Amino acid sequence: MRKAFAALLLCLIAVPIGSFTVQGNLSASNKEIDAILSAATKPDEPGLAAIVKKDGHVIFEQGYGVRKLGTTEKIDAQTNFRLASVTKEFTAMAIMLLVKDGKVRYDQRLTEIFPEFPAYGKNITVRNLLTHTAGLPDYEELMDREEKTNGPRWSADHQIQDREVLALLEKQTEGKFAPGTSWTYSNSGYVVLGLIVAKTSGMPYRDFLQKRIFDPAGMEHSVVYQKGKNQISQRANGNSKDGGKLVETDQSSTSATLGDGGVYSNLSDMAKWDEALQKHTLLSAEEMAPALTPAKLADGSETHWPRKPDDNNLAPGKAVSYGFGWFLDPLNGHPRMWHAGGTMGFRTVIERFTKDGLTVVILSNRADVNPGELSEKIAGLILATTSRSAL
């Protein structure tokens, strides 16, 4: 499902349909933003939605294309997209809220929470899971191994569930590396964090996010989607290119896991999420600080992408800055916190330049669009314009 993650991240080191700009007539910079985005899709194809906020105000908000292939259902601010790995920042926030509640500790061992977990988990802490330094095996690789041994088991119709991921991890005798000695982007870690949220809070992950994050932030249409348990209003369906032709690819065998990629949201709600972060609605600045502190290895050294290339490896051997659910590397000298998502038929990104008061969110329901590249172009445009006006 997430094999497109590295391709989406790589760019982070059409006539519009359903326009809804706040300012009415586009300013000169907004026309440039519109030109960047309108070139990425066509009016009758799946497309994207984008919002740009500056100093707490929406300066651009627009939709392009259609929610579902072969229809005329326009993408707008209320269109809900699968966030994919952008979900990780919500999972991290949930853990931080539980730390605030005294129900979880950052130094708590995995085997304290799941006593049945094998010995290789006894030195894995919650902090390791948050910062991708736990060394858990990749659950998609474990799925492949299981199916090679025992035959087909999972599909888009019979998707792997979080508890099955945990069971696969519990069948292993060792991790990729000793906790805290290396860094590797880990969907397994965030699935486990979602399970920790459920176990320690005493309520399903989806209900905890609803009660403690979505409701307080005013995110009225965001959901942790679970088939048969809830619905997604104004849903965008995912799409991919097959032989040069767009086809619907909305679900895969791994689309049902929660903590690593199960949230659906829209522009309106993501703007409220940004506001909640800006105003410290959920956590104080002091409580939020650990999420914005780059992880270090146990010996105090900086973290690096693995040296061995693979599908989730952006820059083999190069330094990486990651906190709790957020990448923290700057863009052209401008500090930022950001995360991208790539899954079956969807590409997403949020970039927050907190010192510049700038946020860009792009949500797309087609796999051949690169929101990271688009958001960096837009951010570069706004930051350059701001710098010139300050002279």
Residue pairs with C-beta under 8 A, 6 or more apart in sequence:
1 140
1 252
1 253
1 254
1 255
1 261
1 343
1 344
2 84
2 85
2 140
2 187
2 254
2 260
2 261
2 312
2 342
2 343
3 140
3 311
3 312
4 342
4 343
4 347
4 367
5 85
5 185
5 311
5 312
5 340
5 341
5 342
6 310
6 311
6 312
6 313
6 314
7 342
7 370
8 340
8 341
8 342
8 347
8 349
8 370
8 371
8 372
9 314
9 340
9 342
9 372
10 314
10 372
11 370
11 372
11 373
11 376
12 327
12 338
12 340
12 349
12 372
12 373
12 375
12 376
13 314
13 315
13 329
14 37
14 38
14 39
14 40
14 41
14 42
14 43
14 45
14 47
14 64
14 65
15 38
15 42
15 43
16 34
16 37
16 38
16 43
16 62
16 63
16 64
17 43
17 47
17 63
17 64
17 65
17 66
17 74
17 75
18 62
18 63
18 64
18 74
18 75
18 76
19 62
19 63
20 61
20 62
20 63
20 76
20 77
21 30
21 60
21 61
21 62
22 57
22 58
22 59
22 60
22 61
23 30
23 59
26 34
27 59
29 381
29 382
29 385
30 59
30 60
32 381
33 50
33 52
33 60
33 378
33 381
34 60
34 62
36 374
36 377
36 378
36 381
37 48
37 50
37 62
37 64
37 362
37 374
37 378
38 64
40 47
40 48
40 64
40 364
40 369
40 374
41 47
41 48
41 64
41 65
41 366
41 369
42 65
43 64
43 65
43 66
44 65
44 66
44 72
45 65
45 66
45 69
45 246
45 366
46 65
46 66
46 67
46 68
46 69
46 236
46 237
46 238
46 239
46 246
46 364
46 365
46 366
47 63
47 64
47 65
47 66
47 75
47 364
47 365
47 366
47 369
48 63
48 64
48 65
48 75
48 362
48 363
48 364
48 365
48 366
48 369
48 371
48 374
49 62
49 63
49 64
49 75
49 76
49 77
49 79
49 81
49 266
49 267
49 362
49 363
49 364
50 60
50 61
50 62
50 63
50 64
50 267
50 360
50 361
50 362
50 363
50 374
50 378
51 58
51 60
51 61
51 77
51 267
51 270
51 271
51 359
51 360
51 361
52 58
52 59
52 60
52 61
52 358
52 359
52 360
52 378
52 382
53 59
53 271
53 274
53 358
53 359
53 360
54 357
54 358
54 382
54 386
55 357
56 275
56 278
56 357
58 271
61 77
61 267
61 271
63 74
63 75
63 76
63 77
63 79
63 267
64 75
65 74
65 75
65 365
65 366
66 72
66 73
66 74
66 75
67 73
67 74
67 75
67 79
67 234
67 235
67 236
67 237
67 365
68 236
68 237
68 248
69 237
69 239
69 246
69 247
69 248
75 236
75 365
76 234
77 266
77 267
77 268
78 221
78 233
78 234
78 266
78 267
78 268
79 234
79 235
79 236
79 266
79 267
79 363
80 221
80 222
80 223
80 232
80 233
80 234
80 235
80 236
80 264
80 265
80 266
81 236
81 264
81 265
81 266
81 346
81 348
81 363
81 364
81 365
82 225
82 236
82 238
82 255
82 261
82 263
82 264
82 341
82 343
82 345
82 346
82 348
83 261
83 263
83 264
83 265
83 341
83 346
83 348
83 363
84 261
84 341
84 342
84 343
84 346
84 347
84 348
85 187
85 260
85 261
85 339
85 340
85 341
85 342
85 343
85 348
86 263
86 339
86 340
86 341
86 348
86 349
86 350
87 190
87 258
87 259
87 260
87 261
87 262
87 263
87 341
88 190
88 259
88 260
88 261
88 325
88 339
89 325
89 326
89 339
89 350
90 209
90 213
90 263
90 325
91 190
91 193
91 194
91 197
91 259
91 260
91 325
92 130
92 193
92 291
92 324
92 325
92 326
93 213
93 282
93 283
93 291
93 325
94 193
94 194
94 197
94 201
94 205
94 208
94 209
94 212
94 213
95 104
95 126
95 130
95 193
95 196
95 197
95 324
96 283
96 287
96 288
96 290
96 291
96 324
97 212
97 213
97 282
97 283
98 104
98 196
98 197
98 200
98 201
99 105
99 106
100 283
100 287
103 200
103 201
104 126
104 196
104 200
105 126
106 125
106 126
106 127
106 130
106 290
107 125
107 126
107 127
108 125
108 126
109 121
109 122
109 123
109 124
109 125
110 117
110 121
110 122
110 124
110 125
110 126
110 129
110 134
110 192
111 117
111 119
111 121
111 122
111 124
113 196
113 199
113 200
114 121
114 166
114 170
114 195
114 199
116 170
117 169
117 170
118 170
118 172
118 173
119 173
120 172
120 173
120 174
120 175
121 175
123 178
123 179
123 180
124 134
124 135
124 136
124 175
124 179
125 134
125 179
126 193
126 196
127 133
128 134
128 135
128 179
128 180
128 189
129 136
129 186
129 189
129 190
129 192
129 193
129 196
130 189
130 193
130 323
130 324
130 325
131 183
131 295
131 303
131 322
131 323
131 324
132 183
132 184
132 185
132 186
132 189
132 295
132 303
132 322
133 179
133 180
133 181
133 182
133 183
133 295
133 297
133 303
134 175
134 179
134 186
134 189
135 175
135 176
135 177
135 178
135 179
135 181
135 182
135 184
136 169
136 175
136 176
136 186
136 188
136 189
136 192
137 168
137 169
137 172
137 175
137 176
137 188
138 176
138 186
138 187
138 188
138 312
139 160
139 165
139 168
139 169
139 187
139 188
139 191
139 254
139 257
140 187
140 254
142 168
142 169
142 171
142 172
143 153
143 154
143 160
143 168
143 253
143 254
146 153
146 168
147 153
147 154
154 160
154 253
154 254
155 253
156 251
156 252
156 253
156 255
158 253
159 227
159 251
159 252
159 253
159 254
159 255
159 256
160 253
160 254
160 256
160 257
161 256
161 257
162 191
162 194
162 195
162 205
162 257
162 258
162 259
163 195
165 188
165 191
165 192
165 257
166 191
166 192
166 195
169 188
169 192
176 182
176 184
177 184
179 298
180 297
180 298
181 297
181 298
181 299
182 297
182 303
182 306
183 295
183 297
183 303
183 304
183 305
183 306
183 320
183 322
184 305
184 306
184 312
184 313
185 312
185 313
187 257
187 260
187 261
187 312
188 260
189 260
190 259
190 260
190 261
191 257
191 258
191 259
191 260
192 259
193 259
194 205
194 257
194 258
194 259
194 260
194 262
195 205
195 259
197 205
197 208
197 209
197 259
198 204
198 205
198 208
201 208
203 211
205 224
205 258
205 259
205 262
206 223
206 224
206 226
206 229
206 230
206 258
206 262
209 224
209 263
210 223
210 224
212 282
213 219
213 282
214 220
214 222
214 223
214 269
216 276
216 281
216 282
217 269
217 272
217 273
217 275
217 276
217 281
217 282
218 269
218 272
218 276
219 265
219 269
219 272
219 273
220 269
221 233
221 234
221 265
221 266
221 268
221 269
222 263
222 264
222 265
222 266
222 269
223 230
223 231
223 232
223 263
223 264
224 230
224 258
224 262
224 263
224 264
225 232
225 262
225 263
225 264
226 256
226 258
226 262
227 256
232 264
234 266
235 264
236 346
236 363
236 365
237 248
237 250
237 345
237 365
238 248
238 249
238 250
238 251
238 343
238 344
238 345
238 346
238 365
238 366
238 367
239 246
239 247
239 248
239 249
239 250
239 345
239 365
239 366
239 367
240 246
240 247
240 249
240 344
240 345
240 366
240 367
240 368
241 247
241 367
241 368
246 366
248 345
249 344
249 345
249 367
250 344
250 345
251 344
252 343
252 344
255 261
255 343
255 344
256 262
261 341
261 343
265 273
265 363
266 363
267 361
267 363
270 350
270 361
270 363
271 361
274 350
274 352
274 359
274 361
275 281
276 282
277 288
277 352
278 354
280 288
290 323
290 324
291 323
291 324
291 325
291 326
292 323
292 326
292 328
292 337
293 323
294 302
294 303
294 321
294 322
294 323
294 328
295 303
295 322
295 323
296 302
296 303
297 303
302 319
302 321
303 319
303 320
303 321
303 322
304 317
304 318
304 319
304 320
305 313
305 314
305 315
305 316
305 317
305 318
305 319
305 320
306 313
306 316
306 317
307 316
307 317
308 316
309 316
314 320
320 327
320 329
321 327
321 328
321 329
322 328
323 337
325 339
326 337
326 338
326 339
327 337
327 338
327 339
328 335
328 336
328 337
329 336
330 336
331 351
331 353
331 376
331 379
331 380
331 383
332 380
332 383
334 353
334 355
334 356
334 379
334 383
335 353
335 354
335 355
336 351
336 352
336 353
336 354
336 379
337 351
337 352
337 354
338 349
338 350
338 351
338 352
339 349
339 350
340 347
340 348
340 349
340 371
340 372
341 347
341 348
341 349
342 348
342 367
344 367
345 365
345 366
345 367
346 363
346 364
346 365
346 367
347 364
347 366
347 367
347 369
347 370
347 371
348 362
348 363
348 364
348 371
349 360
349 361
349 362
349 371
349 372
349 375
350 359
350 360
350 361
351 359
351 360
351 361
351 375
351 376
351 379
352 358
352 359
353 359
353 379
353 383
356 383
356 386
358 379
358 382
358 383
358 386
360 375
360 378
360 379
361 375
362 371
362 374
362 375
363 371
364 371
